[in-house]
Amino acid sequence: MSNKLIGSFQINGNSFQLGDTLSITGLVSKKDSQPIGGAAILSFNKDNSLVFMYTISIESGSLSYSK
């Protein structure tokens, strides 16, 4: 039995300015390709300091964040 996960994520850019929208989408599954459900924590850091943390839902292996 393994608790390892596999994820594939897409982001809509490499750098952002104040007022830009950041969008992240992704798929998360178990090693046997079974989609998972649960939560993910996104953390944004600058100069090794936490700037923002947000929890998002994962439903049937899919996650989506836009802000």
Secondary structure, DSSP 8 states (H G I E B T S, - for coil): ----EEEEEEES-S---TT---EEEEEEEETTS-B--EEEEEEEEETTEEEEEEEEEEBTTEEEEE-
